[in-house]
């Protein structure tokens, strides 16, 4: 008879490793599965920026070392939103690191091994095992190419954007859990790491450069990765008129305006996918918790998912521990996980999705007009938006500056108003599944108002 585990974690990315380490440290018999060979785990296309506060917070909770030495390429200080205007009108604090995703990922994997986590690589998860309306484990294809059933008390799905556990569940299983993955949920992207012939003058900055000829969300990113190194890329939803458009071609057309091909050499260039929607409103079901990209935990504005994934993995593990101790893995028992996510980064990400929708509606030229006229301010993109109240004089000033394009001000004001409503709803996330559907209808109605 095969071994039965307390927890099976699917996916050895940041969410999965974080979850596995905490579970094992707390005495749970934990299995970590990944489809890649061990030596390739951590090698992923991403922006590689991570919040210093987040990573140090999680490192302390897991009792592991935060990024250090060669794991850090450079420090990050600012997030800058740029257009073709000569001045950076929006610059937000963003204290963190640019990490070497592979080196850091391999070290986290070593931390998991040291903690006693059993790691099984080269293993493809096919689906969840559902018995008595509860996830009881996973069906896998092992290294030998044979199908095998692995059993446990709780499965934590950290399998990335494809969410192989969540999206392969029976349709009638836990109606409160979204089991679909649509093209509108993610963007296809192309990313390069380049080395310039000269310094780039972006030290400490991660830049989102909005361009009119890039499909929505409409920007190419330039993340300083060293004095002469940049992590650059772009992406968009491949639907409608952009269905057949090449992301790679759009990227090269955009970067040529800033760094012509002859001024740099490419160290790495690959395609990938990033979530761009708000987090799953519910990410639990009987015997199952979903975390990281599988639950759309990346920031919808910047696509930064590394830090949120580490946090989500920790919260998933903490919730699993309590559920197993109480011998209760029901949706209601696991519901606290949703609250933890929403109280941490979920609220902010939900509001940032409102911002990205508004930016898409405005378009680059209108955004430039609003920035130049100072109709849109830094405070409109931060927590000051939901904590402050605009005076009549301030609103009047915006109206005058926005003339004659007053319809743009209506879009801005609507986005600000709906952001506050989103914030209020997220702060009052349901305490139990019983009122969830009513809450969900309210928040989805708000997003529809922006479309």
C-alpha positions as CSV (number, residue, x, y, z in Angstrom):
1,X,0.0,0.0,0.0
2,X,1.3,3.4,-0.9
3,X,2.1,6.0,1.8
4,X,-0.6,8.4,2.9
5,X,0.3,12.0,3.6
6,X,-1.1,14.8,5.7
7,X,-0.6,17.3,3.0
8,X,0.3,17.1,-0.7
9,X,1.5,20.3,-2.3
10,X,1.3,20.5,-6.1
11,X,4.0,22.8,-7.6
12,X,7.4,23.7,-6.2
13,X,7.2,27.4,-7.0
14,X,7.3,30.0,-4.2
15,X,3.8,29.3,-3.0
16,X,4.3,25.5,-3.0
17,X,7.7,25.6,-1.3
18,X,6.5,28.1,1.3
19,X,3.5,25.9,2.1
20,X,5.5,22.7,2.2
21,X,8.2,24.1,4.5
22,X,5.7,25.4,7.1
23,X,3.6,22.2,7.0
24,X,6.6,20.0,7.6
25,X,8.0,22.2,10.3
26,X,4.8,21.9,12.2
27,X,4.9,18.1,12.1
28,X,2.7,17.4,9.1
29,X,3.9,14.6,6.8
30,X,4.3,16.6,3.6
31,X,4.9,15.7,-0.1
32,X,5.9,18.3,-2.6
33,X,5.3,17.4,-6.3
34,X,6.6,19.2,-9.4
35,X,6.6,18.3,-13.1
36,X,10.1,19.6,-13.6
37,X,13.4,17.9,-12.7
38,X,14.8,19.2,-9.4
39,X,17.6,21.0,-11.1
40,X,15.1,23.1,-13.2
41,X,12.8,24.1,-10.5
42,X,12.8,27.9,-10.0
43,X,13.6,28.5,-13.7
44,X,10.6,30.6,-14.7
45,X,9.8,33.6,-16.9
46,X,8.9,36.5,-14.6
47,X,9.8,40.1,-13.7
48,X,11.9,38.9,-10.8
49,X,11.0,41.8,-8.6
50,X,9.9,41.0,-5.0
51,X,8.8,43.2,-2.1
52,X,11.4,43.4,0.7
53,X,8.7,43.7,3.4
54,X,6.9,40.7,2.1
55,X,9.9,38.4,1.6
56,X,11.4,39.2,5.0
57,X,8.0,38.7,6.7
58,X,7.5,35.3,5.1
59,X,11.2,34.3,5.8
60,X,10.7,35.1,9.5
61,X,7.5,33.0,9.6
62,X,9.2,30.1,7.9
63,X,12.5,30.5,9.8
64,X,14.5,30.6,6.6
65,X,17.0,33.2,5.3
66,X,15.6,35.9,3.1
67,X,17.2,36.6,-0.3
68,X,20.9,37.2,0.2
69,X,24.2,37.4,-1.7
70,X,24.1,36.2,-5.3
71,X,20.3,35.6,-5.0
72,X,19.9,39.4,-5.2
73,X,20.7,41.2,-8.5
74,X,20.0,44.7,-7.3
75,X,17.7,46.7,-5.0
76,X,14.4,48.2,-6.0
77,X,13.1,51.6,-4.7
78,X,10.5,52.9,-7.1
79,X,7.6,51.8,-9.3
80,X,7.3,54.4,-12.2
81,X,4.4,54.7,-14.6
82,X,5.6,56.4,-17.8
83,X,4.2,57.6,-21.1
84,X,5.9,59.5,-23.9
85,X,5.9,62.6,-21.7
86,X,9.4,63.8,-20.6
87,X,8.5,63.8,-16.9
88,X,7.7,60.9,-14.6
89,X,4.3,62.0,-13.3
90,X,3.6,58.9,-11.2
91,X,6.3,57.4,-9.1
92,X,5.4,55.1,-6.2
93,X,7.6,53.7,-3.4
94,X,8.4,50.0,-4.1
95,X,11.1,48.8,-1.7
96,X,12.4,45.4,-2.7
97,X,14.8,43.3,-4.6
98,X,15.4,42.0,-8.1
99,X,16.2,38.4,-7.4
100,X,17.8,35.7,-9.5
101,X,14.6,33.6,-9.7
102,X,16.4,30.4,-10.4
103,X,19.1,30.7,-7.7
104,X,16.6,31.8,-5.0
105,X,14.1,29.1,-6.1
106,X,16.8,26.4,-5.8
107,X,17.7,27.6,-2.3
108,X,14.1,27.6,-1.2
109,X,13.9,24.0,-2.5
110,X,17.0,23.2,-0.4
111,X,15.3,24.7,2.6
112,X,12.3,22.4,2.0
113,X,14.6,19.4,1.8
114,X,16.4,20.4,5.0
115,X,13.0,20.7,6.8
116,X,12.2,17.1,5.9
117,X,9.8,17.7,3.0
118,X,9.6,14.7,0.7
119,X,10.1,16.1,-2.9
120,X,9.0,14.1,-5.9
121,X,10.1,15.7,-9.2
122,X,9.4,14.7,-12.8
123,X,5.8,14.0,-11.7
124,X,2.8,15.2,-13.6
125,X,-0.4,15.7,-11.7
126,X,-3.4,14.7,-13.7
127,X,-6.3,15.5,-11.5
128,X,-7.6,15.5,-7.9
129,X,-9.0,12.3,-6.3
130,X,-12.5,13.2,-5.1
131,X,-14.3,10.8,-2.8
132,X,-17.4,11.5,-0.7
133,X,-17.4,15.0,-2.1
134,X,-14.0,15.7,-0.7
135,X,-10.5,15.9,-2.3
136,X,-8.6,13.0,-0.9
137,X,-5.4,13.2,-2.9
138,X,-4.1,13.4,-6.5
139,X,-3.8,11.2,-9.5
140,X,-0.3,11.4,-10.9
141,X,1.9,10.1,-13.7
142,X,5.2,9.2,-12.1
143,X,8.8,9.2,-13.4
144,X,8.3,5.7,-14.8
145,X,5.3,6.9,-16.9
146,X,2.8,5.0,-14.8
147,X,-0.4,6.4,-13.3
148,X,-0.6,6.3,-9.5
149,X,-3.0,7.6,-6.8
150,X,-1.5,9.5,-3.8
151,X,-3.7,10.1,-0.8
152,X,-3.7,12.8,1.9
153,X,-5.9,14.9,4.2
154,X,-5.4,18.2,2.2
155,X,-4.1,19.1,-1.2
156,X,-2.6,22.6,-1.7
157,X,-2.8,23.5,-5.4
158,X,0.2,25.7,-6.3
159,X,0.5,24.5,-9.9
160,X,0.7,27.9,-11.5
161,X,-1.6,29.5,-14.0
162,X,-2.9,26.2,-15.4
163,X,-4.1,25.2,-11.9
164,X,-4.2,21.5,-12.8
165,X,-6.0,20.5,-9.6
166,X,-8.6,23.2,-9.5
167,X,-9.4,23.2,-13.2
168,X,-9.8,19.4,-13.4
169,X,-12.3,19.0,-10.6
170,X,-15.8,17.6,-11.4
171,X,-18.1,20.4,-12.4
172,X,-20.6,19.6,-9.7
173,X,-17.9,19.6,-7.0
174,X,-18.1,22.6,-4.6
175,X,-20.1,25.2,-6.5
176,X,-18.5,28.0,-4.6
177,X,-15.2,27.3,-6.2
178,X,-14.4,28.7,-9.7
179,X,-13.0,25.7,-11.7
180,X,-12.6,27.5,-15.0
181,X,-9.6,29.1,-16.7
182,X,-10.4,31.5,-19.5
183,X,-8.2,33.5,-21.8
184,X,-9.4,36.7,-20.2
185,X,-7.8,35.6,-16.9
186,X,-4.2,35.8,-18.1
187,X,-1.9,37.6,-20.5
188,X,0.6,35.9,-22.8
189,X,4.0,37.6,-22.4
190,X,7.5,37.6,-23.8
191,X,10.4,38.5,-21.5
192,X,14.1,39.2,-22.1
193,X,17.1,39.8,-19.8
194,X,19.4,42.1,-21.7
195,X,22.9,43.5,-21.1
196,X,23.5,47.0,-22.5
197,X,26.7,48.5,-23.7
198,X,26.2,51.5,-21.4
199,X,24.5,52.2,-18.1
200,X,20.7,52.4,-18.3
201,X,20.1,55.1,-15.7
202,X,17.2,53.2,-14.2
203,X,19.0,52.0,-11.1
204,X,16.4,51.2,-8.3
205,X,13.4,51.5,-10.6
206,X,10.9,49.2,-12.1
207,X,9.2,51.1,-15.0
208,X,5.9,50.4,-16.7
209,X,6.1,52.3,-20.1
210,X,2.7,52.8,-21.6
211,X,2.6,52.7,-25.4
212,X,-0.3,53.2,-27.7
213,X,0.6,50.4,-30.1
214,X,0.8,47.7,-27.4
215,X,-2.5,45.9,-26.8
216,X,-4.1,46.2,-23.3
217,X,-2.8,46.4,-20.6
218,X,-0.6,48.5,-22.9
219,X,2.9,48.7,-21.5
220,X,6.4,47.3,-21.9
221,X,8.3,46.9,-18.6
222,X,11.9,47.8,-17.9
223,X,13.1,46.5,-14.5
224,X,16.6,47.5,-13.5
225,X,18.6,44.2,-12.9
226,X,22.0,45.7,-12.4
227,X,23.9,48.7,-13.8
228,X,23.7,47.5,-17.4
229,X,21.2,44.7,-17.1
230,X,17.4,45.0,-17.6
231,X,14.5,42.6,-17.3
232,X,12.2,43.7,-20.1
233,X,9.0,42.4,-21.5
234,X,5.4,42.9,-22.5
235,X,2.2,40.9,-22.7
236,X,-1.5,41.1,-23.5
237,X,-4.7,39.0,-23.6
238,X,-4.8,37.0,-26.8
239,X,-8.4,37.3,-27.6
240,X,-10.5,39.2,-30.3
241,X,-8.4,41.2,-32.8
242,X,-5.2,40.3,-30.8
243,X,-5.8,36.5,-30.9
244,X,-3.3,35.9,-33.7
245,X,-0.9,38.7,-32.8
246,X,2.6,37.8,-31.9
247,X,3.6,38.9,-28.4
248,X,7.3,38.6,-29.4
249,X,6.9,40.8,-32.4
250,X,5.0,43.5,-30.3
251,X,7.8,43.3,-27.8
252,X,10.6,43.8,-30.3
253,X,8.8,46.7,-32.0
254,X,8.4,48.4,-28.6
255,X,11.9,47.9,-27.2
256,X,13.5,49.2,-30.4
257,X,12.3,52.7,-29.6
258,X,14.4,52.7,-26.4
259,X,17.1,50.2,-26.9
260,X,18.0,49.4,-30.5
261,X,19.1,45.9,-31.1
262,X,22.8,46.8,-31.7
263,X,23.0,48.4,-28.2
264,X,22.6,45.3,-26.2
265,X,23.0,41.5,-26.1
266,X,20.2,39.1,-25.0
267,X,21.1,36.9,-22.0
268,X,17.8,35.1,-21.9
269,X,14.5,35.5,-23.9
270,X,11.4,33.4,-23.4
271,X,7.6,33.5,-23.4
272,X,5.2,32.8,-20.6
273,X,1.9,33.7,-19.0
274,X,0.9,36.0,-16.1
275,X,-2.5,36.3,-14.3
276,X,-4.1,39.7,-14.7
277,X,-7.5,39.3,-12.9
278,X,-8.4,39.8,-9.2
279,X,-7.7,36.9,-6.8
280,X,-10.1,34.0,-6.7
281,X,-12.9,35.2,-4.5
282,X,-13.0,31.8,-3.0
283,X,-9.9,29.5,-3.1
284,X,-11.0,26.6,-0.9
285,X,-13.1,23.5,-1.2
286,X,-13.4,20.3,0.9
287,X,-9.8,19.0,1.2
288,X,-8.4,21.7,-1.1
289,X,-6.7,25.0,-0.9
290,X,-5.5,27.0,-4.0
291,X,-2.5,29.4,-3.8
292,X,-0.2,31.5,-5.9
293,X,-0.8,31.9,-9.7
294,X,-3.3,29.0,-9.5
295,X,-5.5,31.4,-7.5
296,X,-4.6,34.5,-9.5
297,X,-2.6,36.0,-6.6
298,X,-0.3,38.2,-8.8
299,X,-0.7,41.9,-8.7
300,X,-3.0,42.9,-11.6
301,X,-1.1,46.1,-12.2
302,X,2.6,45.0,-12.1
303,X,2.1,41.2,-12.5
304,X,4.4,40.7,-9.5
305,X,3.4,37.3,-8.1
306,X,6.5,36.1,-6.2
307,X,5.8,37.8,-2.9
308,X,2.1,37.2,-2.8
309,X,2.7,33.5,-3.7
310,X,5.1,33.1,-0.7
311,X,2.5,34.7,1.6
312,X,-0.4,32.6,0.1
313,X,1.6,29.4,0.6
314,X,2.2,30.3,4.2
315,X,-1.5,31.1,4.8
316,X,-2.5,27.8,3.1
317,X,-0.2,25.8,5.3
318,X,-1.3,27.6,8.5
319,X,-5.0,26.9,7.5
320,X,-4.2,23.3,6.7
321,X,-2.5,22.7,10.1
322,X,-5.6,23.9,12.0
323,X,-8.0,21.9,9.8
324,X,-6.0,18.7,10.3
325,X,-5.7,19.2,14.0
326,X,-9.5,19.6,14.2
327,X,-10.0,16.7,11.8
328,X,-12.2,18.9,9.7
329,X,-11.3,19.7,6.1
330,X,-14.6,21.1,5.0
331,X,-15.0,24.3,3.0
332,X,-16.2,26.0,6.2
333,X,-13.2,24.8,8.1
334,X,-10.8,26.1,5.4
335,X,-12.7,29.4,4.9
336,X,-10.3,31.4,7.2
337,X,-7.7,31.1,4.4
338,X,-9.9,33.4,2.1
339,X,-10.0,36.0,5.0
340,X,-6.3,35.9,5.5
341,X,-5.6,36.5,1.8
342,X,-8.2,39.4,1.5
343,X,-6.9,41.0,4.7
344,X,-3.3,40.9,3.4
345,X,-2.8,41.6,-0.3
346,X,-6.2,40.5,-1.8
347,X,-7.9,43.8,-1.0
348,X,-5.2,45.9,-2.7
349,X,-5.1,43.6,-5.8
350,X,-8.8,43.8,-6.2
351,X,-8.5,47.6,-6.2
352,X,-5.6,47.5,-8.6
353,X,-7.7,45.6,-11.1
354,X,-10.1,48.5,-11.1
355,X,-7.2,50.7,-11.9
356,X,-6.0,48.6,-14.8
357,X,-9.5,48.5,-16.3
358,X,-9.7,52.3,-16.0
359,X,-6.3,52.7,-17.7
360,X,-7.4,50.4,-20.5
361,X,-10.5,52.4,-21.0
362,X,-8.6,55.7,-21.1
363,X,-5.8,54.6,-23.5
364,X,-2.3,56.1,-23.6
365,X,-3.1,59.5,-25.2
366,X,-5.9,60.3,-22.8
367,X,-3.7,59.1,-19.9
368,X,-1.0,61.5,-21.0
369,X,-3.5,64.3,-21.1
370,X,-4.6,63.6,-17.6
371,X,-1.1,63.3,-16.2
372,X,0.1,66.5,-17.9
373,X,-2.9,68.4,-16.6
374,X,-2.4,66.8,-13.2
375,X,-6.0,65.5,-13.2
376,X,-4.6,62.1,-12.1
377,X,-2.4,62.3,-9.0
378,X,-0.1,59.9,-7.1
379,X,-2.6,59.6,-4.3
380,X,-5.2,58.2,-6.7
381,X,-3.1,55.1,-7.1
382,X,-2.4,54.4,-3.4
383,X,-4.2,53.7,-0.2
384,X,-4.8,57.5,0.2
385,X,-7.6,57.0,-2.4
386,X,-9.7,54.9,0.0
387,X,-8.8,56.7,3.2
388,X,-9.2,60.3,2.1
389,X,-12.1,62.4,1.0
390,X,-11.8,64.9,-1.9
391,X,-12.9,68.4,-1.1
392,X,-15.2,70.5,-3.4
393,X,-12.3,72.8,-4.2
394,X,-10.1,69.9,-5.2
395,X,-12.8,68.4,-7.4
396,X,-13.4,71.8,-9.0
397,X,-9.6,72.1,-9.7
398,X,-9.6,68.8,-11.4
399,X,-12.6,69.8,-13.5
400,X,-11.0,73.0,-14.7
401,X,-7.7,71.2,-15.5
402,X,-9.6,68.4,-17.4
403,X,-11.5,70.9,-19.7
404,X,-12.5,70.3,-22.5
405,X,-12.2,66.5,-22.1
406,X,-14.6,66.3,-19.1
407,X,-15.7,62.7,-20.1
408,X,-12.2,61.6,-19.0
409,X,-12.8,63.0,-15.6
410,X,-16.0,61.0,-15.3
411,X,-14.0,57.8,-16.0
412,X,-11.4,58.8,-13.4
413,X,-14.1,59.6,-10.8
414,X,-16.0,56.5,-11.5
415,X,-12.9,54.4,-11.0
416,X,-12.1,56.1,-7.7
417,X,-15.6,55.6,-6.5
418,X,-15.7,52.0,-7.4
419,X,-12.3,51.4,-5.8
420,X,-13.7,52.6,-2.5
421,X,-16.6,50.3,-2.9
422,X,-14.3,47.4,-3.6
423,X,-12.2,48.3,-0.6
424,X,-15.3,48.3,1.6
425,X,-16.5,44.9,0.3
426,X,-13.1,43.3,0.7
427,X,-12.8,44.6,4.3
428,X,-16.2,42.9,4.9
429,X,-15.4,39.6,3.3
430,X,-17.8,36.9,4.4
431,X,-17.0,35.1,7.6
432,X,-18.5,31.9,6.3
433,X,-19.5,30.3,3.0
434,X,-23.2,30.9,3.7
435,X,-23.2,34.6,2.6
436,X,-20.5,34.2,0.0
437,X,-22.7,34.1,-3.2
438,X,-24.5,37.3,-2.1
439,X,-21.1,39.0,-1.5
440,X,-19.7,37.7,-4.8
441,X,-22.6,39.1,-6.8
442,X,-22.0,42.6,-5.3
443,X,-18.3,42.7,-6.1
444,X,-18.7,41.3,-9.7
445,X,-21.5,43.9,-10.3
446,X,-19.0,46.7,-9.5
447,X,-16.5,45.4,-12.0
448,X,-19.2,45.2,-14.7
449,X,-19.8,48.9,-14.2
450,X,-16.3,49.6,-15.5
451,X,-16.6,47.5,-18.6
